[in-house]
């Protein structure tokens, strides 16, 4: 077995684009709102 470099993975997967940004924000914003509410309410 050979190890795969990160650069080789990017060739197959593709770089970060609009879809990846949308998925990142859709996953992170709902997770941070409850955490911020709990942090500021104490």
C-alpha positions in Angstrom: 0.0 0.0 0.0 1.2 3.5 -0.7 0.4 6.6 1.1 -1.6 9.3 -0.6 -0.6 13.0 -0.3 -3.1 15.7 0.3 -2.3 17.2 -3.1 -3.2 13.9 -4.8 -6.5 13.8 -3.0 -7.3 17.4 -4.1 -6.8 16.3 -7.8 -9.5 13.7 -7.4 -11.9 15.6 -5.1 -11.5 19.1 -6.5 -10.9 22.3 -4.7 -13.2 24.1 -2.4 -16.0 25.7 -4.3 -19.4 27.2 -3.8 -21.1 23.9 -2.9 -18.5 23.2 -0.2 -19.0 26.7 1.3 -22.8 26.3 1.4 -22.5 22.9 3.1 -20.0 24.3 5.6 -22.2 27.2 6.6 -25.4 25.0 6.7 -23.6 22.6 9.1 -21.7 25.1 11.3 -24.3 27.9 11.9 -26.9 25.6 13.5 -24.3 24.1 15.7 -22.9 27.5 16.9 -26.2 29.2 17.7 -27.0 27.0 20.7 -23.4 27.1 21.9 -23.4 30.9 21.8 -26.8 31.0 23.6 -25.4 28.8 26.4 -22.2 30.8 26.7 -23.9 34.2 26.9 -26.7 33.1 29.2 -24.4 32.0 32.1 
